[in-house]
Amino acid sequence: MNPVPLVPITPYAAMLARIHAAAFAPLHRWDARAMQALIDMPGVLTVLAPEELDGEASGFIMARMIGDEAEILTFAVDPVCQRRGIGRDLLARCVRQAASAGVVSVFLEVARDNAGALGLYHAAGFAPVGLRRNYYPDGTDACVMQLRI
């Protein structure tokens, strides 16, 4: 039996995983291997915050574009840098880049109890379009939101 080859983890994927680990609770964190899998996936857009923390980006957003739709896969800003407009800027830049690629609708799931993220998405024009019960590993429901560009 041949072993399944492991995809090498790039420093870029490791950086994204470190930011994600700082921003999310343990059950919600994605490791470097998960980040690398997303990076390698066709149609994935990654936008980095220009602000740096210890020589690395302070945040990022990843979206997958398929046809005229996009889905925000993950979005994280290091807690030390939150409440400075970095997340708002990342989201706006991601939407602009997706729109320039022909996207007309952006979807995402957000924890129903994440008031900060819900406020950010509402302010950016996202509207709730559904609910996924027990979506997250800890049993939290996810609010499905959509932005029509």
N, C-alpha and C positions, 0 to 999 in steps of 0.2 A: 504494500500500500504506500503510495506517495504522499508525503506530508503536504498540507496546503501551504503554499508559499505565503509568508507574512509580508505585507506591504511595509516598506521602511517608513518610519515616522520622521517627518521633517521637523526642523526647529520651528517652523511656522506653525505646524499643528500643535507642537508642544506649548508654544506661547498661547495659542487660543485656548488650550485646555487649562493652562494656569489662570487665565482671566476668568474662564467659566467656573473653575473651582473656587475662586475668590468670591464670585457673585452668587453662587447657588448653594443650597443646602446639599449635604452629601448624597441623598437619594436622587437628586436632580442633576448632578454633575455629569458632564460628558468628558471622557478621557481623551488622550492624544490620538489613540487609534480611531475613535469615533470621529474626531475632528478630521483626521486624515482621510477617512472614508468619504466624508462630505466634500472635502477639497477636491478629491479625485472624481466626484460624481459630475457627469455632464450637466451644464446649465446652472451650476451653483455660482452665485455671486457672493463675494466676501468683501465687506467694507470695514476698514480699520479706522479707529479714531486717531487723528493726528497728534493728540495730546499723549505724552509719554509718562510712564511711571516706571522708574528704575530701568530706563532704556528700552522698554517695550510699550506697545500700544496700551492705552488705558481701557479700551473697549472695542467691540466688533459686533457686526450683525452679519448673518448668513441667510441667504434666500435662494430658493431653487426656482428657476424660471422654466416654464413649459408652455409653449405657445404664447397666448396672450394673458396667461395667469402666472402669478408668483406666490410662493408660500414662504413666509419667514420661518426658518428652521430653528434658529436660536439667536439670541441677542443678549449680550452681557457687557456691563460696565463695571470695572473694579469698584467695590464699595467706597474706597478712599476717594474716588473721583466722581461719585454720584452727586446729583443735585447741582450740577454745573452746566447743564444743557448739552452734555456730550451725547447722551442717549437720544435726545430730540434731534440733534444734528446728524447722528448716524442713521436714524430712521428716515429723515428727509433725504439724505444723500442716497440711501438704498432705493427709496421710492423713485427718485429722479432717474437713477441709473436704470432701474427696471422699466420705467416709462420710455426712456430713450431706446430700449431694446424691444419696444412694442407691447409691453405689458399694460393691460387696462384694468386689472383687478388683482389686489394683493390680499392674501388670507394669512391668518395666524391663529394659534391657540395660546391662551394665556390662563394661568391659574386664576380661578374665580375669586380667590381671596388675596390676590396681588393688587392691592389698591393703587400703588404707585404706577405699575405698568398699565393698568386699566386707564388711569388718568392720562398717561402719556399717549396711549393709543386713541382715546376719545378726542384729545386735543388735536391729534394729527388727522382726524376725520374718519377713523375706523368706526364701524358700527357692529354691534353684536348680530350674528346671524344663526347661532346655534349653540348647543351645550353638549359637551362630551362628558358623560358621567364616569367617575373613577378613572380619569385619563392618565393621571400621574402616578408614579410608583407608590406614593403614600396615600393614594385614594382620593386626592383632591380632584374636583371637577375642573374642566377647562371650558372657558368661554371661547367660542369660535367667532372671530371678527373678520370683517372685510372692509377694504378701502377700494372704492371705484375711483380710478385716476381720470 
